[in-house]
Structures are given as structure tokens and as C-alpha cells.
Amino acid sequence: MCYDRGGLESRKEHRPDDRAVDMAAAIGVELLTDIRQRGGALFGDRRYGHVFVYHNGTQSYYGVRAFRASLRV
């Protein structure tokens, strides 16, 4: 998935099926957008029993990455 419509539209090929913005809305969480407002995106990757956090452009996507969100209860 890409982060948002801007990230999706910037992909010239291999466009993903979903966007983090839409997925977050569907599950009822609020995306953390501080980095997005600066043109990038943070993402997490769980490997080797650890969670790694990186930054990249919003057009980048990989099947194992996630997005940061806030859930208010």
C-alpha cells in the first residue's frame, strides 16, 4: 500500500491496491501525519524479532511495511 493518493499517483508503475489513509479510516485509527506534512513517510518493518522504523517517500511501498497510527479509547 502507499500512504495516500499523492503517493499512489506518483507511482508510474506497479501501483498498490490500497492506501494507508483508507486502511486507517476503515479500522478507525488516526494516522500520525507529522512527517507526511514534510513530504515523507515513516514506516515500520518487523524482521528478526525486532521492529525497525525508517523514513521514505510516500510513493514507496513494500508488502511487509506498516503505518503509524493513534487509537483513542
Secondary structure, DSSP 4 states (H G I P E B T S, - for coil): -BSSHHHHHT-SSS--S-BHHHHHHHHT-EE--TTGGGTEEEEEEEETTEEEEEEEETT---TTEE--EE---
